[in-house]
Amino acid sequence: MRRARPGAPPRGTGGRALTSVGAGVGFDEVRSVDRTSDGTTDPEPVVAKEERTRSKLWHITLSVSGTETPLKEVRRGLEQLANDHPFLLTSRYANDHAEIRYWEEARDLHDAAAVALRLWGEHRSSAKLPPWEIVGLEVIDRETYHLRIAEGYGPPPAAPVGVHPY
């Protein structure tokens, strides 16, 4: 093992740095065998099950609007967004607004909405999207989406997947 001053990367690492990772909650409490003061062993402690938050699927409808942009540019940008974001279901567009529908996997509604609200801005430059702003957001869970469709009052079916004019 080579010793060096703090902050100096070891030779041959190309600037990579190692970082420590915490042992986690209960690391010191869980041992396979604990010895008591008289030398006998205590039974193995019971480890509580980890509570894992399960993610759910959320149906997202994101509406954006702004100044008029040539339809070719809007379509090209939305097609690039569909390539960048593979879970995109469908996009409908006009020269001054668009609607994007897709499924997002997230722990809860707050996380799904946060990701959806970042989608347009984060892909604006890479997909060369119009400088529009988000004007609407709907986030519903999978069960609600299917219930709406079954009752006939849900969003219009996403007919063919892809990018389509209104």
TITI-293132 format. One record per residue (C-alpha): residue number from 0; z, x, y; residue in three letters. Coordinates in Angstrom, 3 decimals, m for minus. Example, Ala and Ser with C-alpha at 12.3 -4.5 7.8 and 13.67 -1.06 7.14 Angstrom:
REM residues 2
NODE     i         pz         px         py    aa
NODE     0      7.800     12.300     m4.500   ala
NODE     1      7.140     13.670     m1.060   ser
//
This chain:
REM residues 166
NODE     i         pz         px         py    aa
NODE     0      0.000      0.000      0.000   met
NODE     1     m0.948      1.393      3.398   arg
NODE     2      1.450      1.112      6.283   arg
NODE     3      0.127      0.739      9.804   ala
NODE     4      1.379     m0.309     13.164   arg
NODE     5      1.652     m4.072     13.692   pro
NODE     6     m1.592     m5.687     14.737   gly
NODE     7     m3.829     m2.906     13.414   ala
NODE     8     m6.110     m4.134     10.632   pro
NODE     9     m6.280     m1.901      7.570   pro
NODE    10     m9.440      0.108      7.162   arg
NODE    11    m12.190     m1.578      5.199   gly
NODE    12    m11.063     m5.140      5.885   thr
NODE    13    m13.618     m5.838      8.575   gly
NODE    14    m11.013     m7.386     10.850   gly
NODE    15     m9.609     m9.738      8.211   arg
NODE    16     m5.898    m10.322      8.444   ala
NODE    17     m3.494    m11.538      5.823   leu
NODE    18     m1.111    m14.287      6.781   thr
NODE    19      2.052    m15.523      5.145   ser
NODE    20      2.333    m18.958      3.674   val
NODE    21      5.688    m20.698      3.530   gly
NODE    22      7.213    m21.306      0.121   ala
NODE    23      7.604    m24.997      0.809   gly
NODE    24     10.428    m27.451      0.896   val
NODE    25     13.032    m26.958     m1.810   gly
NODE    26     11.891    m23.462     m2.834   phe
NODE    27     15.434    m22.094     m2.927   asp
NODE    28     16.805    m25.221     m4.604   glu
NODE    29     14.523    m25.209     m7.647   val
NODE    30     15.162    m22.557    m10.284   arg
NODE    31     14.495    m22.778    m13.970   ser
NODE    32     18.025    m21.636    m14.850   val
NODE    33     21.088    m21.417    m12.598   asp
NODE    34     24.060    m19.361    m13.666   arg
NODE    35     27.548    m20.491    m12.781   thr
NODE    36     30.340    m18.118    m11.817   ser
NODE    37     31.650    m18.045    m15.414   asp
NODE    38     28.274    m16.902    m16.803   gly
NODE    39     27.220    m20.180    m18.422   thr
NODE    40     23.939    m21.789    m17.499   thr
NODE    41     23.548    m25.118    m15.784   asp
NODE    42     20.843    m27.463    m17.010   pro
NODE    43     17.515    m27.258    m15.255   glu
NODE    44     17.590    m29.299    m12.059   pro
NODE    45     15.354    m32.332    m11.784   val
NODE    46     12.537    m31.826     m9.300   val
NODE    47     11.678    m34.888     m7.248   ala
NODE    48      8.043    m35.969     m7.368   lys
NODE    49      6.031    m34.947     m4.354   glu
NODE    50      5.135    m37.896     m2.212   glu
NODE    51      1.430    m37.613     m1.538   arg
NODE    52     m0.097    m39.875      1.010   thr
NODE    53     m3.188    m41.363     m0.537   arg
NODE    54     m6.265    m41.600      1.589   ser
NODE    55     m8.266    m44.778      1.912   lys
NODE    56    m11.830    m45.613      2.796   leu
NODE    57    m12.381    m47.076      6.253   trp
NODE    58    m15.560    m48.738      7.485   his
NODE    59    m16.382    m47.442     10.960   ile
NODE    60    m18.677    m49.055     13.510   thr
NODE    61    m19.147    m46.838     16.560   leu
NODE    62    m21.047    m48.186     19.578   ser
NODE    63    m22.374    m45.855     22.269   val
NODE    64    m24.237    m46.569     25.476   ser
NODE    65    m25.609    m44.821     28.543   gly
NODE    66    m28.647    m44.092     30.646   thr
NODE    67    m32.070    m44.805     29.231   glu
NODE    68    m33.426    m42.096     26.960   thr
NODE    69    m36.854    m41.986     25.292   pro
NODE    70    m36.707    m43.693     21.897   leu
NODE    71    m38.162    m40.637     20.135   lys
NODE    72    m35.266    m38.488     21.375   glu
NODE    73    m32.665    m41.084     20.382   val
NODE    74    m34.158    m41.436     16.901   arg
NODE    75    m34.417    m37.673     16.379   arg
NODE    76    m30.794    m37.189     17.483   gly
NODE    77    m29.508    m39.938     15.192   leu
NODE    78    m31.510    m38.572     12.262   glu
NODE    79    m29.990    m35.142     12.867   gln
NODE    80    m26.523    m36.732     13.056   leu
NODE    81    m27.220    m38.382      9.687   ala
NODE    82    m28.055    m34.954      8.255   asn
NODE    83    m24.938    m33.382      9.785   asp
NODE    84    m22.651    m36.252      8.726   his
NODE    85    m23.653    m37.187      5.167   pro
NODE    86    m21.563    m40.379      4.953   phe
NODE    87    m23.554    m42.102      7.680   leu
NODE    88    m24.701    m45.482      6.397   leu
NODE    89    m26.993    m46.744      9.086   thr
NODE    90    m27.773    m46.355     12.760   ser
NODE    91    m29.441    m48.899     14.989   arg
NODE    92    m30.684    m47.837     18.375   tyr
NODE    93    m32.442    m48.788     21.574   ala
NODE    94    m33.280    m46.617     24.578   asn
NODE    95    m29.859    m47.200     26.204   asp
NODE    96    m27.432    m47.881     23.319   his
NODE    97    m26.837    m47.315     19.612   ala
NODE    98    m24.557    m48.419     16.811   glu
NODE    99    m23.506    m46.095     14.013   ile
NODE   100    m21.934    m47.389     10.811   arg
NODE   101    m20.388    m45.249      8.098   tyr
NODE   102    m17.453    m44.814      5.738   trp
NODE   103    m14.622    m42.425      6.561   glu
NODE   104    m11.880    m41.268      4.233   glu
NODE   105     m8.536    m40.976      5.993   ala
NODE   106     m4.822    m41.416      5.414   arg
NODE   107     m4.458    m44.321      7.822   asp
NODE   108     m6.218    m46.245     10.570   leu
NODE   109     m5.017    m43.835     13.257   his
NODE   110     m6.594    m40.839     11.522   asp
NODE   111     m9.848    m42.705     10.831   ala
NODE   112    m10.090    m43.837     14.465   ala
NODE   113     m9.357    m40.338     15.766   ala
NODE   114    m12.144    m38.841     13.654   val
NODE   115    m14.545    m41.606     14.699   ala
NODE   116    m13.795    m41.103     18.391   leu
NODE   117    m14.608    m37.392     18.070   arg
NODE   118    m17.852    m37.883     16.105   leu
NODE   119    m20.246    m38.442     19.028   trp
NODE   120    m18.829    m35.700     21.247   gly
NODE   121    m18.581    m33.080     18.504   glu
NODE   122    m22.192    m33.611     17.397   his
NODE   123    m23.672    m34.194     20.858   arg
NODE   124    m24.969    m30.654     21.302   ser
NODE   125    m25.763    m29.781     17.665   ser
NODE   126    m27.741    m33.004     17.081   ala
NODE   127    m29.024    m33.141     20.681   lys
NODE   128    m27.654    m36.665     21.114   leu
NODE   129    m28.034    m38.481     24.441   pro
NODE   130    m25.160    m38.005     26.917   pro
NODE   131    m23.842    m41.490     26.222   trp
NODE   132    m20.248    m42.574     26.006   glu
NODE   133    m18.423    m44.533     23.343   ile
NODE   134    m18.139    m48.174     24.386   val
NODE   135    m16.851    m49.709     21.172   gly
NODE   136    m15.073    m48.848     17.952   leu
NODE   137    m14.205    m50.972     14.947   glu
NODE   138    m12.199    m49.535     12.070   val
NODE   139    m11.464    m51.769      9.085   ile
NODE   140    m10.235    m50.962      5.615   asp
NODE   141    m12.412    m51.355      2.556   arg
NODE   142    m10.753    m54.555      1.368   glu
NODE   143    m11.220    m56.261      4.747   thr
NODE   144    m14.850    m55.160      4.886   tyr
NODE   145    m15.601    m56.629      1.455   his
NODE   146    m13.662    m59.809      2.268   leu
NODE   147    m15.735    m60.309      5.417   arg
NODE   148    m18.973    m59.781      3.537   ile
NODE   149    m17.914    m62.192      0.785   ala
NODE   150    m16.997    m64.872      3.336   glu
NODE   151    m20.300    m64.409      5.138   gly
NODE   152    m18.978    m63.465      8.567   tyr
NODE   153    m18.929    m59.700      8.309   gly
NODE   154    m21.201    m57.282     10.092   pro
NODE   155    m24.885    m57.730      9.358   pro
NODE   156    m25.755    m56.009      6.087   pro
NODE   157    m26.685    m52.388      6.527   ala
NODE   158    m29.998    m53.259      4.854   ala
NODE   159    m31.857    m50.020      4.410   pro
NODE   160    m29.699    m46.975      4.863   val
NODE   161    m30.953    m44.768      7.647   gly
NODE   162    m31.891    m44.843     11.312   val
NODE   163    m33.623    m48.007     12.588   his
NODE   164    m34.529    m49.520     15.953   pro
NODE   165    m32.816    m52.792     16.969   tyr
//
